Amino acid sequence: MINKTAAPKAPWYVIPADQKWYTRYLVSEVIVKTLRDMDPKYPEMPEEEKKLLADCKKTLMDEEA
């Protein structure tokens, strides 16, 4: 069943569960590898929104005084 349903973009992993520490270690390794392969990046904020954010921060800081 695993071989029939696994796909390159959605693989299955068979992880032994008889030792919790080892199970957690293997799962964390899969997650780290997946994130490294994805190479996620923070989205770039448009300049207009950066200015708006700076203005909001200034307003909040002025109100605290």
MARNUDO-668891 format. One record per residue (C-alpha): residue number from 1; x negated, y, z negated; residue in three letters. Coordinates in nm, 2 decimals. Layout:
REM MARNUDO-668891
[rec NUM; [X; Y; Z]; ALA],
...
END
This chain:
REM MARNUDO-668891
[rec 1; [0.00; 0.00; 0.00]; MET],
[rec 2; [-0.28; 0.24; -0.09]; ILE],
[rec 3; [-0.45; 0.18; 0.25]; ASN],
[rec 4; [-0.13; 0.23; 0.44]; LYS],
[rec 5; [-0.03; 0.56; 0.27]; THR],
[rec 6; [-0.37; 0.73; 0.21]; ALA],
[rec 7; [-0.47; 1.00; 0.46]; ALA],
[rec 8; [-0.79; 1.20; 0.50]; PRO],
[rec 9; [-0.61; 1.51; 0.37]; LYS],
[rec 10; [-0.43; 1.32; 0.10]; ALA],
[rec 11; [-0.64; 1.04; -0.03]; PRO],
[rec 12; [-0.56; 0.80; -0.31]; TRP],
[rec 13; [-0.80; 0.73; -0.59]; TYR],
[rec 14; [-0.80; 0.41; -0.79]; VAL],
[rec 15; [-0.91; 0.51; -1.14]; ILE],
[rec 16; [-0.95; 0.26; -1.42]; PRO],
[rec 17; [-0.76; 0.36; -1.73]; ALA],
[rec 18; [-0.89; 0.13; -2.00]; ASP],
[rec 19; [-1.13; 0.39; -2.14]; GLN],
[rec 20; [-0.99; 0.75; -2.17]; LYS],
[rec 21; [-1.32; 0.92; -2.16]; TRP],
[rec 22; [-1.42; 0.74; -1.84]; TYR],
[rec 23; [-1.09; 0.80; -1.68]; THR],
[rec 24; [-1.11; 1.18; -1.76]; ARG],
[rec 25; [-1.47; 1.19; -1.63]; TYR],
[rec 26; [-1.37; 1.03; -1.29]; LEU],
[rec 27; [-1.07; 1.25; -1.25]; VAL],
[rec 28; [-1.28; 1.56; -1.32]; SER],
[rec 29; [-1.53; 1.45; -1.06]; GLU],
[rec 30; [-1.26; 1.42; -0.80]; VAL],
[rec 31; [-1.13; 1.76; -0.89]; ILE],
[rec 32; [-1.47; 1.92; -0.87]; VAL],
[rec 33; [-1.55; 1.76; -0.54]; LYS],
[rec 34; [-1.22; 1.87; -0.39]; THR],
[rec 35; [-1.27; 2.23; -0.51]; LEU],
[rec 36; [-1.62; 2.23; -0.37]; ARG],
[rec 37; [-1.50; 2.10; -0.03]; ASP],
[rec 38; [-1.22; 2.36; -0.03]; MET],
[rec 39; [-1.46; 2.64; -0.12]; ASP],
[rec 40; [-1.19; 2.87; -0.25]; PRO],
[rec 41; [-1.24; 3.25; -0.25]; LYS],
[rec 42; [-1.06; 3.53; -0.42]; TYR],
[rec 43; [-0.84; 3.72; -0.18]; PRO],
[rec 44; [-0.97; 4.07; -0.07]; GLU],
[rec 45; [-0.76; 4.35; -0.21]; MET],
[rec 46; [-0.68; 4.62; 0.05]; PRO],
[rec 47; [-0.83; 4.96; -0.03]; GLU],
[rec 48; [-0.48; 5.12; -0.06]; GLU],
[rec 49; [-0.40; 4.87; -0.34]; GLU],
[rec 50; [-0.73; 4.93; -0.51]; LYS],
[rec 51; [-0.66; 5.30; -0.53]; LYS],
[rec 52; [-0.31; 5.23; -0.67]; LEU],
[rec 53; [-0.45; 5.00; -0.93]; LEU],
[rec 54; [-0.71; 5.26; -1.03]; ALA],
[rec 55; [-0.44; 5.52; -1.06]; ASP],
[rec 56; [-0.22; 5.29; -1.28]; CYS],
[rec 57; [-0.52; 5.22; -1.50]; LYS],
[rec 58; [-0.59; 5.59; -1.54]; LYS],
[rec 59; [-0.23; 5.66; -1.63]; THR],
[rec 60; [-0.23; 5.38; -1.89]; LEU],
[rec 61; [-0.56; 5.50; -2.04]; MET],
[rec 62; [-0.44; 5.86; -2.06]; ASP],
[rec 63; [-0.12; 5.75; -2.24]; GLU],
[rec 64; [-0.32; 5.57; -2.51]; GLU],
[rec 65; [-0.50; 5.88; -2.61]; ALA],
END
